[in-house]
Amino acid sequence: MDVHTLGAGKVTAKAAAAVHQKDLATESKYGVNFVNYWVNEKQGVVFCLSQAPDSISIIKTHKEAHGLVPAYVESVREGQ
């Protein structure tokens, strides 16, 4: 999961949806599969869940797709 911290009031659900479409158009180039994303408009934070070979692939996808690289990438597993 990667986290984008854009700042309070600096992201909307509509803008995040448009940026997500750009990620989907670029993801296969780096072997990434974006699964879902969540937006906190008030805090200005976007969380992106993906399957990827490594964090560098996620960063490269975001950078090429729209230039908004994440503040950090955290490896997560689905709970049972």
C-alpha positions as CSV (number, residue, x, y, z in Angstrom):
1,M,0.0,0.0,0.0
2,D,1.3,3.4,-0.8
3,V,0.4,6.7,0.8
4,H,0.2,10.1,-0.8
5,T,0.1,13.0,1.7
6,L,-0.9,16.0,-0.3
7,G,-2.1,18.3,2.5
8,A,-5.4,19.2,4.0
9,G,-8.0,20.2,1.4
10,K,-5.6,19.5,-1.5
11,V,-7.3,16.4,-3.0
12,T,-10.9,15.6,-4.0
13,A,-12.4,12.2,-4.7
14,K,-13.0,13.3,-8.3
15,A,-9.3,14.3,-8.8
16,A,-8.2,11.0,-7.2
17,A,-10.4,9.0,-9.6
18,A,-8.9,10.8,-12.6
19,V,-5.3,10.2,-11.4
20,H,-6.2,6.5,-10.6
21,Q,-7.2,6.0,-14.3
22,K,-3.8,7.3,-15.3
23,D,-2.2,4.7,-13.0
24,L,-4.3,1.9,-14.6
25,A,-3.2,3.0,-18.0
26,T,0.5,2.7,-17.0
27,E,0.6,-0.1,-14.5
28,S,1.3,-3.0,-16.8
29,K,4.5,-1.4,-18.0
30,Y,6.0,-2.0,-14.5
31,G,4.1,-5.2,-13.5
32,V,1.8,-3.4,-11.1
33,N,-1.9,-4.1,-10.5
34,F,-3.7,-1.3,-8.7
35,V,-6.5,-3.0,-6.7
36,N,-8.3,-0.1,-5.0
37,Y,-7.7,3.3,-3.5
38,W,-9.2,5.4,-0.7
39,V,-9.3,9.2,-0.3
40,N,-9.4,11.4,2.8
41,E,-10.3,14.7,1.4
42,K,-10.2,16.5,4.7
43,Q,-6.7,15.4,5.6
44,G,-5.5,15.4,1.9
45,V,-4.3,11.8,2.0
46,V,-4.7,9.1,-0.7
47,F,-4.1,5.4,0.0
48,C,-3.4,3.0,-3.0
49,L,-3.5,-0.7,-2.7
50,S,-1.7,-2.6,-5.4
51,Q,0.1,-5.9,-6.2
52,A,3.6,-5.3,-7.4
53,P,7.0,-6.9,-7.7
54,D,8.5,-4.2,-5.4
55,S,8.0,-0.7,-4.1
56,I,10.2,0.8,-6.9
57,S,7.7,-0.5,-9.5
58,I,4.9,1.3,-7.7
59,I,6.8,4.5,-7.5
60,K,7.8,4.4,-11.2
61,T,4.2,3.8,-12.2
62,H,2.9,6.8,-10.2
63,K,5.8,9.0,-11.4
64,E,5.2,8.2,-15.1
65,A,1.4,8.2,-14.9
66,H,1.0,11.6,-13.2
67,G,4.1,12.6,-11.2
68,L,2.5,12.2,-7.8
69,V,4.9,9.9,-6.0
70,P,3.9,8.4,-2.7
71,A,5.3,9.7,0.6
72,Y,6.0,6.0,1.5
73,V,5.2,2.4,0.4
74,E,4.3,-0.2,3.0
75,S,4.1,-3.9,2.3
76,V,0.8,-5.4,3.6
77,R,-0.9,-8.8,3.6
78,E,-4.6,-9.5,3.7
79,G,-5.8,-10.7,7.2
80,Q,-7.7,-13.9,7.7
